[in-house]
Amino acid sequence: MSAPLTGRCLCGAVRFTLATRPLAARACWCRTCQYLSSGNASVGAIFRRADLTLTGETAEFTSAADSGTPVRRRFCPRCGTPLFAEAPNAPDLLLVRAGALDDPEAARPERTIWTRSAPAWGLIDPGLPCCEGQPS
């Protein structure tokens, strides 16, 4: 995998480029991520916010994460594809939803978090380090 990485929403109204590879990637089983991913874990890759070039308009919804941190979630207002998440306690970082990347292999999870919230049928990769809640 090489940079830059590209991505888009389902309808193509929002497109983006990331100048570098992700700093980290993880699968999250918190209840909020389960809502966002239709019941499964949500896979997100962490990038430096400054590395994002965006074309198109996004809408946003701010809510508290399971950790209590407020998170601004951005999505395509036309098709609803979840794209990005940002938190005020990490203003230089941007979480990019793996499914929005043109090459989802670029966001292979390195860790699974919030495993205590996973349903009994949830598939958690035993080969990855796990955290029952929010990692410190």
N, CA and C atoms as an extended XYZ file, in Angstrom:
408
Properties=species:S:1:pos:R:3:atomname:S:1:resname:S:1:resid:I:1 pbc="F F F"
N         0.842       -1.168        0.000 N   MET     1
C         0.000        0.000        0.000 CA  MET     1
C         0.890        1.234        0.000 C   MET     1
N         0.564        2.163       -0.844 N   SER     2
C         1.353        3.391       -0.888 CA  SER     2
C         0.433        4.596       -0.804 C   SER     2
N         0.995        5.701       -0.404 N   ALA     3
C         0.241        6.950       -0.332 CA  ALA     3
C         0.422        7.657       -1.668 C   ALA     3
N        -0.463        8.514       -2.085 N   PRO     4
C        -1.668        8.890       -1.357 CA  PRO     4
C        -2.752        7.821       -1.456 C   PRO     4
N        -3.661        7.872       -0.501 N   LEU     5
C        -4.826        7.001       -0.483 CA  LEU     5
C        -6.037        7.822       -0.897 C   LEU     5
N        -6.978        7.184       -1.553 N   THR     6
C        -8.186        7.879       -1.987 CA  THR     6
C        -9.409        7.184       -1.415 C   THR     6
N       -10.519        7.908       -1.405 N   GLY     7
C       -11.768        7.338       -0.934 CA  GLY     7
C       -12.942        8.174       -1.398 C   GLY     7
N       -14.129        7.667       -1.091 N   ARG     8
C       -15.345        8.371       -1.499 CA  ARG     8
C       -16.546        7.809       -0.754 C   ARG     8
N       -17.652        8.508       -0.900 N   CYS     9
C       -18.913        8.006       -0.384 CA  CYS     9
C       -19.534        7.083       -1.446 C   CYS     9
N       -20.625        6.447       -1.127 N   LEU    10
C       -21.278        5.509       -2.035 CA  LEU    10
C       -21.709        6.168       -3.344 C   LEU    10
N       -22.276        7.368       -3.266 N   CYS    11
C       -22.782        8.019       -4.480 CA  CYS    11
C       -21.708        8.798       -5.233 C   CYS    11
N       -20.547        9.017       -4.632 N   GLY    12
C       -19.456        9.733       -5.289 CA  GLY    12
C       -19.500       11.237       -5.152 C   GLY    12
N       -20.472       11.779       -4.427 N   ALA    13
C       -20.573       13.232       -4.249 CA  ALA    13
C       -19.443       13.772       -3.374 C   ALA    13
N       -18.910       12.948       -2.495 N   VAL    14
C       -17.780       13.332       -1.642 CA  VAL    14
C       -16.614       12.418       -1.993 C   VAL    14
N       -15.481       13.039       -2.284 N   ARG    15
C       -14.250       12.299       -2.575 CA  ARG    15
C       -13.139       12.900       -1.724 C   ARG    15
N       -12.162       12.071       -1.416 N   PHE    16
C       -11.059       12.585       -0.602 CA  PHE    16
C        -9.761       11.880       -0.937 C   PHE    16
N        -8.676       12.566       -0.582 N   THR    17
C        -7.326       12.026       -0.719 CA  THR    17
C        -6.621       12.211        0.611 C   THR    17
N        -5.846       11.221        1.001 N   LEU    18
C        -5.026       11.274        2.207 CA  LEU    18
C        -3.576       11.145        1.768 C   LEU    18
N        -2.751       12.100        2.159 N   ALA    19
C        -1.369       12.184        1.673 CA  ALA    19
C        -0.441       11.126        2.251 C   ALA    19
N        -0.828       10.500        3.363 N   THR    20
C         0.046        9.531        4.023 CA  THR    20
C        -0.716        8.265        4.366 C   THR    20
N         0.028        7.288        4.806 N   ARG    21
C        -0.568        6.053        5.310 CA  ARG    21
C        -1.165        6.322        6.697 C   ARG    21
N        -2.078        5.467        7.156 N   PRO    22
C        -2.656        5.681        8.490 CA  PRO    22
C        -1.616        5.508        9.597 C   PRO    22
N        -1.836        6.248       10.679 N   LEU    23
C        -0.997        6.106       11.876 CA  LEU    23
C        -1.340        4.822       12.617 C   LEU    23
N        -2.609        4.429       12.561 N   ALA    24
C        -3.099        3.227       13.232 CA  ALA    24
C        -4.465        2.890       12.652 C   ALA    24
N        -4.914        1.690       12.901 N   ALA    25
C        -6.263        1.271       12.506 CA  ALA    25
C        -6.774        0.301       13.560 C   ALA    25
N        -8.081        0.363       13.806 N   ARG    26
C        -8.646       -0.513       14.833 CA  ARG    26
C       -10.108       -0.810       14.535 C   ARG    26
N       -10.546       -1.941       15.045 N   ALA    27
C       -11.950       -2.330       14.975 CA  ALA    27
C       -12.573       -1.987       16.319 C   ALA    27
N       -13.704       -1.307       16.290 N   CYS    28
C       -14.352       -0.865       17.530 CA  CYS    28
C       -15.740       -1.480       17.665 C   CYS    28
N       -15.981       -2.103       18.824 N   TRP    29
C       -17.257       -2.733       19.120 CA  TRP    29
C       -18.116       -1.909       20.090 C   TRP    29
N       -17.803       -0.629       20.298 N   CYS    30
C       -18.674        0.157       21.188 CA  CYS    30
C       -20.074        0.206       20.582 C   CYS    30
N       -21.057        0.478       21.396 N   ARG    31
C       -22.441        0.484       20.910 CA  ARG    31
C       -22.646        1.549       19.834 C   ARG    31
N       -21.990        2.692       19.960 N   THR    32
C       -22.135        3.736       18.948 CA  THR    32
C       -21.639        3.224       17.602 C   THR    32
N       -20.474        2.594       17.568 N   CYS    33
C       -19.945        2.061       16.307 CA  CYS    33
C       -20.836        0.950       15.761 C   CYS    33
N       -21.452        0.165       16.637 N   GLN    34
C       -22.383       -0.859       16.154 CA  GLN    34
C       -23.572       -0.220       15.451 C   GLN    34
N       -24.077        0.895       15.986 N   TYR    35
C       -25.166        1.602       15.305 CA  TYR    35
C       -24.710        2.100       13.936 C   TYR    35
N       -23.491        2.645       13.882 N   LEU    36
C       -22.971        3.196       12.630 CA  LEU    36
C       -22.686        2.132       11.582 C   LEU    36
N       -22.425        0.908       12.004 N   SER    37
C       -22.049       -0.141       11.055 CA  SER    37
C       -23.074       -1.272       10.990 C   SER    37
N       -24.309       -0.970       11.322 N   SER    38
C       -25.415       -1.930       11.222 CA  SER    38
C       -25.216       -3.174       12.074 C   SER    38
N       -24.627       -3.018       13.253 N   GLY    39
C       -24.518       -4.112       14.211 CA  GLY    39
C       -23.168       -4.769       14.308 C   GLY    39
N       -22.269       -4.450       13.421 N   ASN    40
C       -20.950       -5.047       13.449 CA  ASN    40
C       -19.964       -4.077       14.094 C   ASN    40
N       -18.705       -4.475       14.177 N   ALA    41
C       -17.667       -3.539       14.606 CA  ALA    41
C       -17.447       -2.533       13.484 C   ALA    41
N       -17.023       -1.359       13.845 N   SER    42
C       -16.670       -0.342       12.859 CA  SER    42
C       -15.158       -0.282       12.775 C   SER    42
N       -14.624       -0.295       11.564 N   VAL    43
C       -13.178       -0.232       11.381 CA  VAL    43
C       -12.810        1.179       10.956 C   VAL    43
N       -11.891        1.770       11.700 N   GLY    44
C       -11.447        3.126       11.406 CA  GLY    44
C        -9.934        3.219       11.369 C   GLY    44
N        -9.459        4.069       10.474 N   ALA    45
C        -8.024        4.321       10.362 CA  ALA    45
C        -7.763        5.754       10.804 C   ALA    45
N        -6.710        5.950       11.562 N   ILE    46
C        -6.378        7.262       12.110 CA  ILE    46
C        -5.300        7.910       11.247 C   ILE    46
N        -5.605        9.149       10.820 N   PHE    47
C        -4.694        9.935        9.986 CA  PHE    47
C        -4.481       11.295       10.633 C   PHE    47
N        -3.479       12.001       10.198 N   ARG    48
C        -3.320       13.400       10.577 CA  ARG    48
C        -4.337       14.202        9.775 C   ARG    48
N        -5.070       15.045       10.445 N   ARG    49
C        -6.124       15.842        9.802 CA  ARG    49
C        -5.573       16.672        8.648 C   ARG    49
N        -4.343       17.168        8.786 N   ALA    50
C        -3.726       18.012        7.767 CA  ALA    50
C        -3.463       17.252        6.468 C   ALA    50
N        -3.489       15.931        6.504 N   ASP    51
C        -3.215       15.127        5.309 CA  ASP    51
C        -4.450       14.899        4.439 C   ASP    51
N        -5.604       15.415        4.861 N   LEU    52
C        -6.860       15.226        4.134 CA  LEU    52
C        -7.099       16.349        3.132 C   LEU    52
N        -7.416       15.975        1.893 N   THR    53
C        -7.937       16.889        0.886 CA  THR    53
C        -9.328       16.380        0.548 C   THR    53
N       -10.316       17.242        0.653 N   LEU    54
C       -11.716       16.850        0.518 CA  LEU    54
C       -12.380       17.595       -0.628 C   LEU    54
N       -13.165       16.877       -1.414 N   THR    55
C       -13.975       17.468       -2.474 CA  THR    55
C       -15.421       17.087       -2.206 C   THR    55
N       -16.304       18.058       -2.193 N   GLY    56
C       -17.711       17.799       -1.904 CA  GLY    56
C       -18.061       18.270       -0.505 C   GLY    56
N       -19.322       18.319       -0.248 N   GLU    57
C       -19.825       18.786        1.049 CA  GLU    57
C       -20.182       17.609        1.941 C   GLU    57
N       -19.889       17.758        3.228 N   THR    58
C       -20.297       16.753        4.201 CA  THR    58
C       -21.290       17.373        5.175 C   THR    58
N       -22.109       16.530        5.759 N   ALA    59
C       -22.974       16.923        6.862 CA  ALA    59
C       -22.343       16.355        8.120 C   ALA    59
N       -22.803       16.810        9.277 N   GLU    60
C       -22.209       16.309       10.510 CA  GLU    60
C       -23.241       16.119       11.599 C   GLU    60
N       -22.890       15.242       12.513 N   PHE    61
C       -23.699       14.952       13.685 CA  PHE    61
C       -22.731       14.782       14.845 C   PHE    61
N       -22.946       15.521       15.929 N   THR    62
C       -22.080       15.430       17.097 CA  THR    62
C       -22.826       14.709       18.217 C   THR    62
N       -22.153       13.740       18.811 N   SER    63
C       -22.722       13.000       19.936 CA  SER    63
C       -21.577       12.524       20.813 C   SER    63
N       -21.931       12.015       21.976 N   ALA    64
C       -20.913       11.478       22.882 CA  ALA    64
C       -20.595       10.044       22.503 C   ALA    64
N       -19.312        9.717       22.505 N   ALA    65
C       -18.881        8.332       22.306 CA  ALA    65
C       -19.143        7.565       23.591 C   ALA    65
N       -19.022        6.254       23.555 N   ASP    66
C       -19.206        5.450       24.762 CA  ASP    66
C       -18.224        5.858       25.856 C   ASP    66
N       -17.089        6.413       25.465 N   SER    67
C       -16.096        6.884       26.436 CA  SER    67
C       -16.522        8.186       27.107 C   SER    67
N       -17.559        8.831       26.554 N   GLY    68
C       -18.015       10.119       27.069 CA  GLY    68
C       -17.473       11.302       26.283 C   GLY    68
N       -16.498       11.073       25.429 N   THR    69
C       -15.900       12.135       24.617 CA  THR    69
C       -16.871       12.574       23.528 C   THR    69
N       -17.057       13.880       23.340 N   PRO    70
C       -17.892       14.307       22.211 CA  PRO    70
C       -17.155       14.016       20.897 C   PRO    70
N       -17.891       13.519       19.915 N   VAL    71
C       -17.307       13.177       18.614 CA  VAL    71
C       -18.164       13.790       17.524 C   VAL    71
N       -17.482       14.467       16.597 N   ARG    72
C       -18.155       15.037       15.423 CA  ARG    72
C       -18.005       14.022       14.294 C   ARG    72
N       -19.123       13.489       13.856 N   ARG    73
C       -19.129       12.485       12.801 CA  ARG    73
C       -19.587       13.137       11.509 C   ARG    73
N       -18.821       12.928       10.450 N   ARG    74
C       -19.146       13.539        9.164 CA  ARG    74
C       -19.530       12.455        8.165 C   ARG    74
N       -20.509       12.784        7.335 N   PHE    75
C       -21.062       11.820        6.395 CA  PHE    75
C       -21.557       12.544        5.146 C   PHE    75
N       -21.823       11.789        4.097 N   CYS    76
C       -22.367       12.383        2.876 CA  CYS    76
C       -23.839       12.694        3.099 C   CYS    76
N       -24.267       13.948        2.865 N   PRO    77
C       -25.672       14.290        3.072 CA  PRO    77
C       -26.588       13.701        1.993 C   PRO    77
N       -26.016       13.267        0.897 N   ARG    78
C       -26.818       12.726       -0.205 CA  ARG    78
C       -27.112       11.234       -0.018 C   ARG    78
N       -26.063       10.432        0.275 N   CYS    79
C       -26.262        8.982        0.385 CA  CYS    79
C       -26.126        8.447        1.810 C   CYS    79
N       -25.610        9.266        2.739 N   GLY    80
C       -25.513        8.871        4.145 CA  GLY    80
C       -24.274        8.083        4.526 C   GLY    80
N       -23.337        7.881        3.605 N   THR    81
C       -22.141        7.104        3.915 CA  THR    81
C       -21.339        7.743        5.044 C   THR    81
N       -21.065        7.018        6.146 N   PRO    82
C       -20.183        7.540        7.194 CA  PRO    82
C       -18.762        7.672        6.647 C   PRO    82
N       -18.125        8.815        6.892 N   LEU    83
C       -16.805        9.071        6.332 CA  LEU    83
C       -15.734        9.310        7.385 C   LEU    83
N       -15.970       10.257        8.291 N   PHE    84
C       -14.926       10.705        9.220 CA  PHE    84
C       -15.495       10.890       10.624 C   PHE    84
N       -14.596       10.850       11.598 N   ALA    85
C       -14.944       11.204       12.975 CA  ALA    85
C       -13.790       12.019       13.546 C   ALA    85
N       -14.138       13.039       14.334 N   GLU    86
C       -13.142       13.924       14.947 CA  GLU    86
C       -13.535       14.194       16.385 C   GLU    86
N       -12.534       14.266       17.254 N   ALA    87
C       -12.780       14.538       18.674 CA  ALA    87
C       -11.979       15.761       19.100 C   ALA    87
N       -12.558       16.616       19.951 N   PRO    88
C       -11.853       17.828       20.380 CA  PRO    88
C       -10.601       17.551       21.208 C   PRO    88
N       -10.517       16.384       21.834 N   ASN    89
C        -9.316       16.069       22.624 CA  ASN    89
C        -8.158       15.586       21.743 C   ASN    89
N        -8.390       15.456       20.431 N   ALA    90
C        -7.333       15.084       19.478 CA  ALA    90
C        -7.551       15.885       18.184 C   ALA    90
N        -7.420       17.212       18.250 N   PRO    91
C        -7.794       18.067       17.108 CA  PRO    91
C        -6.945       17.884       15.858 C   PRO    91
N        -5.776       17.286       15.985 N   ASP    92
C        -4.909       17.081       14.819 CA  ASP    92
C        -5.145       15.748       14.127 C   ASP    92
N        -6.037       14.921       14.691 N   LEU    93
C        -6.268       13.587       14.150 CA  LEU    93
C        -7.654       13.463       13.533 C   LEU    93
N        -7.770       12.530       12.596 N   LEU    94
C        -9.008       12.275       11.878 CA  LEU    94
C        -9.175       10.766       11.753 C   LEU    94
N       -10.334       10.259       12.153 N   LEU    95
C       -10.630        8.856       11.961 CA  LEU    95
C       -11.387        8.731       10.641 C   LEU    95
N       -10.896        7.891        9.758 N   VAL    96
C       -11.526        7.652        8.460 CA  VAL    96
C       -12.137        6.263        8.484 C   VAL    96
N       -13.407        6.151        8.123 N   ARG    97
C       -14.086        4.862        8.085 CA  ARG    97
C       -13.476        4.016        6.966 C   ARG    97
N       -13.034        2.821        7.301 N   ALA    98
C       -12.325        1.957        6.352 CA  ALA    98
C       -13.142        1.678        5.101 C   ALA    98
N       -14.442        1.551        5.251 N   GLY    99
C       -15.293        1.256        4.102 CA  GLY    99
C       -15.346        2.369        3.081 C   GLY    99
N       -14.937        3.570        3.464 N   ALA   100
C       -14.934        4.701        2.533 CA  ALA   100
C       -13.647        4.784        1.726 C   ALA   100
N       -12.638        4.017        2.107 N   LEU   101
C       -11.379        4.019        1.362 CA  LEU   101
C       -11.529        3.190        0.088 C   LEU   101
N       -10.942        3.656       -1.001 N   ASP   102
C       -10.980        2.882       -2.242 CA  ASP   102
C       -10.245        1.558       -2.075 C   ASP   102
N        -9.234        1.525       -1.225 N   ASP   103
C        -8.512        0.296       -0.910 CA  ASP   103
C        -8.651        0.024        0.585 C   ASP   103
N        -9.692       -0.722        1.002 N   PRO   104
C        -9.880       -0.963        2.434 CA  PRO   104
C        -8.746       -1.753        3.081 C   PRO   104
N        -7.897       -2.389        2.296 N   GLU   105
C        -6.729       -3.075        2.864 CA  GLU   105
C        -5.810       -2.085        3.576 C   GLU   105
N        -5.904       -0.814        3.213 N   ALA   106
C        -5.075        0.221        3.837 CA  ALA   106
C        -5.434        0.430        5.303 C   ALA   106
N        -6.585       -0.086        5.721 N   ALA   107
C        -7.044        0.115        7.096 CA  ALA   107
C        -7.178       -1.209        7.849 C   ALA   107
N        -6.282       -2.117        7.583 N   ARG   108
C        -6.318       -3.405        8.295 CA  ARG   108
C        -6.170       -3.135        9.797 C   ARG   108
N        -7.134       -3.571       10.614 N   PRO   109
C        -7.052       -3.295       12.052 CA  PRO   109
C        -5.825       -3.921       12.705 C   PRO   109
N        -5.251       -3.157       13.637 N   GLU   110
C        -4.115       -3.620       14.435 CA  GLU   110
C        -4.543       -3.989       15.838 C   GLU   110
N        -5.781       -3.622       16.199 N   ARG   111
C        -6.282       -3.828       17.552 CA  ARG   111
C        -7.804       -3.813       17.501 C   ARG   111
N        -8.422       -4.488       18.463 N   THR   112
C        -9.875       -4.450       18.617 CA  THR   112
C       -10.176       -3.812       19.971 C   THR   112
N       -11.087       -2.826       19.965 N   ILE   113
C       -11.419       -2.126       21.209 CA  ILE   113
C       -12.913       -2.265       21.521 C   ILE   113
N       -13.249       -1.978       22.763 N   TRP   114
C       -14.621       -2.065       23.281 CA  TRP   114
C       -15.210       -3.467       23.106 C   TRP   114
N       -14.384       -4.489       23.340 N   THR   115
C       -14.859       -5.862       23.159 CA  THR   115
C       -15.964       -6.235       24.150 C   THR   115
N       -16.011       -5.596       25.304 N   ARG   116
C       -17.063       -5.942       26.278 CA  ARG   116
C       -18.455       -5.565       25.777 C   ARG   116
N       -18.530       -4.716       24.760 N   SER   117
C       -19.822       -4.326       24.193 CA  SER   117
C       -20.232       -5.186       23.004 C   SER   117
N       -19.353       -6.070       22.559 N   ALA   118
C       -19.666       -6.914       21.403 CA  ALA   118
C       -20.742       -7.930       21.753 C   ALA   118
N       -21.670       -8.198       20.837 N   PRO   119
C       -22.653       -9.251       21.096 CA  PRO   119
C       -21.973      -10.618       21.087 C   PRO   119
N       -22.638      -11.617       21.648 N   ALA   120
C       -22.064      -12.963       21.740 CA  ALA   120
C       -21.703      -13.516       20.359 C   ALA   120
N       -22.431      -13.110       19.331 N   TRP   121
C       -22.163      -13.609       17.983 CA  TRP   121
C       -21.087      -12.803       17.253 C   TRP   121
N       -20.586      -11.741       17.887 N   GLY   122
C       -19.583      -10.889       17.248 CA  GLY   122
C       -18.281      -11.630       17.007 C   GLY   122
N       -17.724      -11.446       15.824 N   LEU   123
C       -16.464      -12.094       15.481 CA  LEU   123
C       -15.306      -11.162       15.827 C   LEU   123
N       -14.497      -11.581       16.781 N   ILE   124
C       -13.342      -10.804       17.227 CA  ILE   124
C       -12.100      -11.602       16.862 C   ILE   124
N       -11.224      -10.998       16.100 N   ASP   125
C       -10.013      -11.665       15.625 CA  ASP   125
C        -9.117      -12.012       16.818 C   ASP   125
N        -8.914      -13.298       17.097 N   PRO   126
C        -8.084      -13.680       18.242 CA  PRO   126
C        -6.607      -13.355       18.033 C   PRO   126
N        -6.215      -13.028       16.809 N   GLY   127
C        -4.827      -12.697       16.531 CA  GLY   127
C        -4.477      -11.245       16.796 C   GLY   127
N        -5.480      -10.436       17.160 N   LEU   128
C        -5.241       -9.010       17.426 CA  LEU   128
C        -5.295       -8.730       18.916 C   LEU   128
N        -4.496       -7.772       19.387 N   PRO   129
C        -4.646       -7.335       20.777 CA  PRO   129
C        -6.044       -6.760       20.980 C   PRO   129
N        -6.615       -7.006       22.139 N   CYS   130
C        -7.979       -6.539       22.442 CA  CYS   130
C        -7.983       -5.688       23.705 C   CYS   130
N        -8.949       -4.806       23.746 N   CYS   131
C        -9.149       -3.940       24.900 CA  CYS   131
C       -10.650       -3.948       25.198 C   CYS   131
N       -11.028       -4.177       26.455 N   GLU   132
C       -12.450       -4.253       26.807 CA  GLU   132
C       -13.176       -2.928       26.672 C   GLU   132
N       -12.442       -1.807       26.733 N   GLY   133
C       -13.042       -0.485       26.634 CA  GLY   133
C       -12.165        0.417       25.775 C   GLY   133
N       -12.089        1.667       26.198 N   GLN   134
C       -11.275        2.651       25.475 CA  GLN   134
C        -9.820        2.507       25.897 C   GLN   134
N        -8.914        2.334       24.936 N   PRO   135
C        -7.499        2.238       25.321 CA  PRO   135
C        -6.986        3.581       25.843 C   PRO   135
N        -6.027        3.509       26.740 N   SER   136
C        -5.485        4.750       27.304 CA  SER   136
C        -4.482        5.390       26.380 C   SER   136
